[in-house]
Amino acid sequence: MGAWGEALAATHLRQQGYRLLFQNWRQGPYEIDLIAWHQGELVFVEVRTVSASTPFSPETSIGPDKQKALRAAIEHFLAENPAYSSLPARIDVIGVRLTLPPEVVVLCDAFR
């Protein structure tokens, strides 16, 4: 289910003019679902996928522990890829509900 949601989120971002740089980036314990470039910003994306019958709110689906892990992954990514470290960046959350058609909700700069 998660892989399908990530694929739908990636397609949605491309349709909105994002340039996808990395999909499902992993290194050791660190993971970032999508990394993209959009309007002069590096965008780190966490994708949350649920079935059609699941009550869901993307903004409340990521607790403090997941936020901390995501920020640690981003710090690690930037340390390993210094060419990106000076760029403006934000974290978006994309919620995908697997309805027909799928429902995609994007929360830009979700953890301001």
MONOR-V40443 format. One record per residue. N is the residue number from 1. RES is the residue in one letter. PHI is phi in radians with two decimals (999 if undefined). Layout:
{{N,RES,PHI} {N,RES,PHI}}
This chain:
{{1,M,999} {2,G,-1.10} {3,A,-1.13} {4,W,-1.15} {5,G,-1.06} {6,E,-1.13} {7,A,-1.13} {8,L,-1.13} {9,A,-1.12} {10,A,-1.09} {11,T,-1.08} {12,H,-1.05} {13,L,-1.08} {14,R,-1.04} {15,Q,-1.12} {16,Q,-1.60} {17,G,1.62} {18,Y,-1.34} {19,R,-1.84} {20,L,-1.33} {21,L,-1.72} {22,F,-2.48} {23,Q,-2.17} {24,N,1.01} {25,W,-1.23} {26,R,-2.42} {27,Q,-2.68} {28,G,1.01} {29,P,-1.42} {30,Y,-1.64} {31,E,-2.59} {32,I,-2.30} {33,D,-1.09} {34,L,-2.44} {35,I,-2.25} {36,A,-2.39} {37,W,-2.10} {38,H,-2.64} {39,Q,0.83} {40,G,1.39} {41,E,-2.26} {42,L,-1.43} {43,V,-2.09} {44,F,-1.68} {45,V,-2.11} {46,E,-1.78} {47,V,-1.85} {48,R,-2.08} {49,T,-2.07} {50,V,-2.36} {51,S,-1.27} {52,A,-1.06} {53,S,-1.59} {54,T,-1.50} {55,P,-1.11} {56,F,-2.71} {57,S,-2.47} {58,P,-0.96} {59,E,-1.20} {60,T,-1.78} {61,S,-1.49} {62,I,-2.07} {63,G,-1.38} {64,P,-1.03} {65,D,-1.15} {66,K,-1.17} {67,Q,-1.05} {68,K,-1.10} {69,A,-1.11} {70,L,-1.14} {71,R,-1.09} {72,A,-1.12} {73,A,-1.10} {74,I,-1.12} {75,E,-1.03} {76,H,-1.14} {77,F,-1.00} {78,L,-1.16} {79,A,-1.16} {80,E,-1.42} {81,N,-2.26} {82,P,-1.07} {83,A,-1.08} {84,Y,-1.64} {85,S,-1.19} {86,S,-1.67} {87,L,-1.47} {88,P,-1.10} {89,A,-2.52} {90,R,-2.60} {91,I,-2.02} {92,D,-1.91} {93,V,-2.07} {94,I,-2.03} {95,G,-1.75} {96,V,-2.15} {97,R,-1.84} {98,L,-1.44} {99,T,-1.70} {100,L,-2.01} {101,P,-1.27} {102,P,-1.08} {103,E,-1.73} {104,V,-2.09} {105,V,-2.10} {106,V,-1.95} {107,L,-1.92} {108,C,-1.32} {109,D,0.88} {110,A,-1.10} {111,F,-2.03} {112,R,-0.82}}
